[in-house]
Amino acid sequence: MAESDWRSDTLGRLRALIMAADPDITEDVKWRKPSNPAGVPVWECGGLICTGETYRDKVKLTFANGASLPDPAGLFNSSLEGNTRRAIDVFEGGEVDGEALKVLVREAVAFNRAKARK
């Protein structure tokens, strides 16, 4: 994928919003393989928050415990049928409400912290 590719730009904007949501969030890259040598960005804080993947036609943020998170802004638009994960698919030209995404990330962090206290 070229550096100026819309998917790289979109993932970069989403990454900045995720990292700005909580100072304790860390980013790592996992699951490197020949078909995806760059790997998958993973954001964590007290547990997995979400992953970011690029596909031919979209950028996908998959929230590990998305089904357990309130989503009043309706950001989740993919993987809605599962009992655990939820995802946000962003297509070329699409935008995500940055403040709503930060709220959703904070909810994921709070979920992880509450789970860790049990």
C-alpha positions as CSV (number, residue, x, y, z in Angstrom):
1,M,0.0,0.0,0.0
2,A,1.4,3.4,-1.0
3,E,2.0,6.0,1.7
4,S,-0.5,8.4,0.1
5,D,-3.2,5.6,0.0
6,W,-6.5,6.8,1.5
7,R,-6.5,3.7,3.7
8,S,-3.1,4.6,5.3
9,D,-4.3,8.2,5.8
10,T,-7.6,7.0,7.3
11,L,-5.9,4.5,9.7
12,G,-3.5,7.3,10.7
13,R,-6.4,9.6,11.7
14,L,-8.1,6.8,13.6
15,R,-4.9,5.9,15.3
16,A,-4.4,9.5,16.5
17,L,-8.0,9.6,17.9
18,I,-7.6,6.2,19.7
19,M,-4.3,7.3,21.3
20,A,-5.8,10.6,22.3
21,A,-8.7,9.0,24.2
22,D,-6.6,7.8,27.2
23,P,-2.9,8.4,28.1
24,D,-2.5,4.8,29.2
25,I,-3.3,3.3,25.8
26,T,-0.5,1.4,24.1
27,E,-0.1,0.4,20.5
28,D,1.6,-2.7,19.3
29,V,1.8,-4.6,16.0
30,K,0.9,-8.2,16.0
31,W,0.2,-11.1,13.6
32,R,2.9,-10.3,11.1
33,K,2.8,-12.9,8.3
34,P,3.9,-13.2,4.6
35,S,0.5,-12.1,3.4
36,N,0.6,-9.1,5.8
37,P,4.2,-8.2,6.6
38,A,3.2,-4.9,8.3
39,G,1.1,-6.8,10.7
40,V,-2.0,-5.5,12.5
41,P,-2.0,-2.5,14.8
42,V,-3.5,-3.4,18.2
43,W,-4.5,-0.9,20.9
44,E,-4.6,-2.0,24.5
45,C,-5.3,-0.6,28.0
46,G,-6.1,-3.2,30.7
47,G,-6.8,-5.6,27.8
48,L,-7.4,-5.4,24.1
49,I,-9.4,-2.4,23.0
50,C,-9.4,-2.8,19.2
51,T,-7.4,-3.7,16.1
52,G,-7.1,-1.8,12.9
53,E,-6.9,-3.5,9.5
54,T,-6.9,-2.2,6.0
55,Y,-8.7,-4.0,3.2
56,R,-9.0,-3.2,-0.5
57,D,-12.2,-1.3,0.0
58,K,-12.2,-0.2,3.7
59,V,-10.4,0.3,7.0
60,K,-11.8,-1.8,9.8
61,L,-11.6,-1.1,13.5
62,T,-12.7,-4.2,15.4
63,F,-13.5,-3.7,19.1
64,A,-12.7,-6.9,21.1
65,N,-15.7,-6.4,23.5
66,G,-17.8,-4.1,21.3
67,A,-21.0,-6.0,21.9
68,S,-20.7,-5.0,25.6
69,L,-20.1,-1.3,25.0
70,P,-22.7,1.5,24.7
71,D,-22.7,3.0,21.2
72,P,-25.1,6.0,21.4
73,A,-23.5,7.6,18.3
74,G,-24.1,4.4,16.3
75,L,-20.5,4.0,15.1
76,F,-20.6,0.3,14.9
77,N,-21.7,-0.7,11.4
78,S,-20.1,-4.2,11.0
79,S,-19.9,-7.5,12.8
80,L,-23.2,-6.6,14.5
81,E,-24.4,-10.2,14.7
82,G,-21.8,-11.5,17.1
83,N,-22.0,-11.8,20.8
84,T,-18.6,-10.3,21.5
85,R,-17.0,-8.1,18.8
86,R,-18.3,-5.1,16.9
87,A,-16.5,-3.2,14.1
88,I,-16.5,0.1,12.4
89,D,-15.9,0.0,8.6
90,V,-14.7,3.2,7.0
91,F,-14.9,3.4,3.3
92,E,-13.1,5.8,0.9
93,G,-14.5,9.3,1.5
94,G,-16.1,8.2,4.7
95,E,-15.5,9.9,8.0
96,V,-15.9,8.8,11.7
97,D,-17.0,11.2,14.3
98,G,-13.8,11.7,16.2
99,E,-15.3,12.7,19.5
100,A,-17.7,9.8,19.4
101,L,-14.8,7.4,18.6
102,K,-12.9,8.7,21.7
103,V,-15.9,8.2,23.9
104,L,-16.2,4.6,22.5
105,V,-12.5,3.9,23.2
106,R,-12.9,5.3,26.7
107,E,-15.9,2.9,27.2
108,A,-13.7,0.0,26.1
109,V,-10.9,1.0,28.5
110,A,-13.5,1.3,31.4
111,F,-14.8,-2.1,30.4
112,N,-11.3,-3.7,30.5
113,R,-10.5,-2.0,33.8
114,A,-13.8,-3.2,35.4
115,K,-13.2,-6.7,34.1
116,A,-9.7,-6.7,35.6
117,R,-11.1,-5.7,39.1
118,K,-13.4,-8.8,39.2
